[in-house]
Amino acid sequence: VFDAIMNFKKEEAAKLIEKLDIKLDSEDKDKEGKPLLKAVMRRWLPAGDALLQMITIHLPSPVTAQKYRCELLYEGPPDDEAAIGIKNCDPKGPLMMY
């Protein structure tokens, strides 16, 4: 896709866009080079959606993460009420702001 669009191979780019089932506005179809590449990539792989999906797949849940994050973020004693609330991700625990 990148090669076809950036090297102005219109027919090849059009075939690839059609094969990938990318719907472009008539305004975007008239573009060439980098502006066309941006339009195609936005439709084909929206960065916001892709990033959100990767975050949800790879980042641990707050309940899991708090167990090891507490040691890094909380400077108080590891066995006080606040530390235990953070580690357990306890909604009834004391309010802590970082």
Secondary structure as the mmCIF struct_conf table of DSSP 4:
data_model
#
loop_
_struct_conf.conf_type_id
_struct_conf.id
_struct_conf.beg_label_comp_id
_struct_conf.beg_label_asym_id
_struct_conf.beg_label_seq_id
_struct_conf.end_label_comp_id
_struct_conf.end_label_asym_id
_struct_conf.end_label_seq_id
HELX_RH_AL_P HELX_RH_AL_P1 PHE A 2 MET A 6
TURN_TY1_P TURN_TY1_P1 ASN A 7 PHE A 8
HELX_RH_AL_P HELX_RH_AL_P2 LYS A 10 LYS A 19
TURN_TY1_P TURN_TY1_P2 LEU A 20 ASP A 21
HELX_RH_AL_P HELX_RH_AL_P3 SER A 26 LYS A 29
TURN_TY1_P TURN_TY1_P3 ASP A 30 ASP A 30
HELX_RH_AL_P HELX_RH_AL_P4 GLY A 33 TRP A 44
BEND BEND1 LEU A 45 LEU A 45
HELX_RH_AL_P HELX_RH_AL_P5 ALA A 47 HIS A 58
BEND BEND2 LEU A 59 LEU A 59
HELX_LH_PP_P HELX_LH_PP_P1 PRO A 60 SER A 61
HELX_RH_AL_P HELX_RH_AL_P6 PRO A 62 LEU A 73
BEND BEND3 GLY A 76 GLY A 76
TURN_TY1_P TURN_TY1_P4 PRO A 78 ASP A 79
BEND BEND4 ASP A 80 ASP A 80
HELX_RH_AL_P HELX_RH_AL_P7 GLU A 81 LYS A 87
TURN_TY1_P TURN_TY1_P5 ASN A 88 CYS A 89
TURN_TY1_P TURN_TY1_P6 PRO A 91 LYS A 92
BEND BEND5 GLY A 93 GLY A 93
HELX_LH_PP_P HELX_LH_PP_P2 PRO A 94 LEU A 95
#
